[in-house]
Amino acid sequence: MQNSKKPIDIQPFAYAFSLIDGKWKMHILFWLWHFEVLRYGELKKNLGAVTHKMLSKQLKELEADGIITRKEYPQVPPKVEYSLSCKGRTMMPILESLCSWGGANMPEDN
C-alpha cells in the first residue's frame, strides 16, 4: 500500500460498490451476463436458495440503479423478462475479471 499526502477519494469506489452491494446482485448479473434475457422464474431457479422477497428486492434495486431492464408483457399469466442495460453491460469486464481471478485462485478441492 502506498502512503501519500494526497487525500484518497473513496466516492467512486463507494458508488460502484453500492450498485452491486447485496447478497444476490452479483449472482443475478452473472446469470443475465450468460443468458442475456431471463424470466423471473428462470432467475429464481438458477439462483437456488434465494427467497421471493429477496429476489424481488434485489431486482428492483438493480432496475432503479439502471443496471438491468425489466420488460413486462401484457398477458395472463404475466410474463416479465430481465436483461442487462447498456450501463449494466459496461460492468461485465469487471465480472469477467472476477471470474478469471476465481478460476486461477480457487482451491483444487472446491
FENDAGI-V593718 format. One record per residue. N is the residue number from 1. RES is the residue in one letter. SS is DSSP state (A for helix, B for strand, O for the rest). PHI is phi in degrees with one decimal (none if undefined). D_FIRST is the distance of its C-alpha to the first C-alpha in Angstrom with 2 decimals. Layout:
BEGIN
n = (N:N)
res = (RES:RES)
ss = (SS:SS)
phi = (PHI:PHI)
d_first = (D_FIRST:D_FIRST)
END
This chain:
BEGIN
n = (1:2:3:4:5:6:7:8:9:10:11:12:13:14:15:16:17:18:19:20:21:22:23:24:25:26:27:28:29:30:31:32:33:34:35:36:37:38:39:40:41:42:43:44:45:46:47:48:49:50:51:52:53:54:55:56:57:58:59:60:61:62:63:64:65:66:67:68:69:70:71:72:73:74:75:76:77:78:79:80:81:82:83:84:85:86:87:88:89:90:91:92:93:94:95:96:97:98:99:100:101:102:103:104:105:106:107:108:109:110)
res = (M:Q:N:S:K:K:P:I:D:I:Q:P:F:A:Y:A:F:S:L:I:D:G:K:W:K:M:H:I:L:F:W:L:W:H:F:E:V:L:R:Y:G:E:L:K:K:N:L:G:A:V:T:H:K:M:L:S:K:Q:L:K:E:L:E:A:D:G:I:I:T:R:K:E:Y:P:Q:V:P:P:K:V:E:Y:S:L:S:C:K:G:R:T:M:M:P:I:L:E:S:L:C:S:W:G:G:A:N:M:P:E:D:N)
ss = (O:O:O:O:O:O:O:O:O:O:A:A:A:A:A:A:A:A:A:A:O:O:O:O:A:A:A:A:A:A:A:A:A:A:A:O:B:B:B:A:A:A:A:A:A:A:A:O:O:O:O:A:A:A:A:A:A:A:A:A:A:A:A:A:O:O:O:B:B:B:B:B:B:O:O:O:O:O:B:B:B:B:B:B:O:A:A:A:A:O:O:A:A:A:A:A:A:A:A:A:A:A:A:A:A:O:O:O:O:O)
phi = (none:-91.1:-101.8:-137.0:-81.8:-70.4:-64.9:-93.7:-92.2:-86.7:-57.2:-60.5:-64.2:-61.1:-65.0:-59.3:-67.2:-62.6:-74.2:-113.8:-70.2:144.3:-58.0:-111.3:-60.8:-65.6:-66.0:-60.3:-61.5:-58.1:-68.2:-68.7:-62.8:-82.8:-109.1:66.4:-133.3:-136.8:-81.9:-52.6:-61.5:-67.5:-60.1:-60.0:-63.5:-67.3:-79.1:79.9:-78.4:-68.9:-83.7:-58.8:-60.8:-68.4:-61.7:-59.5:-62.2:-65.4:-64.0:-62.7:-66.5:-63.0:-67.9:-61.5:-84.0:78.5:-88.4:-127.5:-117.4:-120.1:-119.5:-106.9:-99.9:-78.8:-149.0:-121.8:-69.0:-60.5:-123.2:-128.6:-119.9:-120.1:-150.8:-73.7:-80.9:-58.5:-62.3:-64.1:-64.1:-68.8:-84.8:-65.5:-61.1:-67.3:-63.8:-63.9:-63.3:-62.1:-63.7:-63.6:-61.9:-59.8:-63.7:-76.2:-114.7:-71.6:-60.9:-61.8:-87.2:-84.1)
d_first = (0.00:3.75:6.50:9.62:13.09:13.59:14.14:12.42:15.28:15.23:18.86:18.69:16.62:18.96:21.96:21.20:20.51:23.69:25.70:24.85:24.42:27.33:28.31:30.41:29.18:27.10:30.05:32.47:30.56:30.45:34.22:35.01:32.95:35.12:38.45:38.19:40.78:41.37:43.81:42.86:44.55:42.85:39.40:40.38:41.73:38.61:36.34:38.54:37.97:37.15:39.77:41.76:40.53:36.81:37.28:39.29:36.74:33.80:35.99:37.07:33.53:32.49:35.71:35.27:31.80:33.39:31.58:34.83:38.47:41.35:44.82:47.77:51.14:54.28:55.99:57.03:55.13:52.13:49.83:46.24:43.76:40.02:37.98:34.73:35.06:33.96:30.84:30.28:30.77:27.91:25.59:26.97:24.66:21.78:24.06:25.02:21.44:21.03:24.38:23.49:20.32:22.50:25.19:23.09:21.50:24.49:26.15:29.49:31.43:30.31)
END
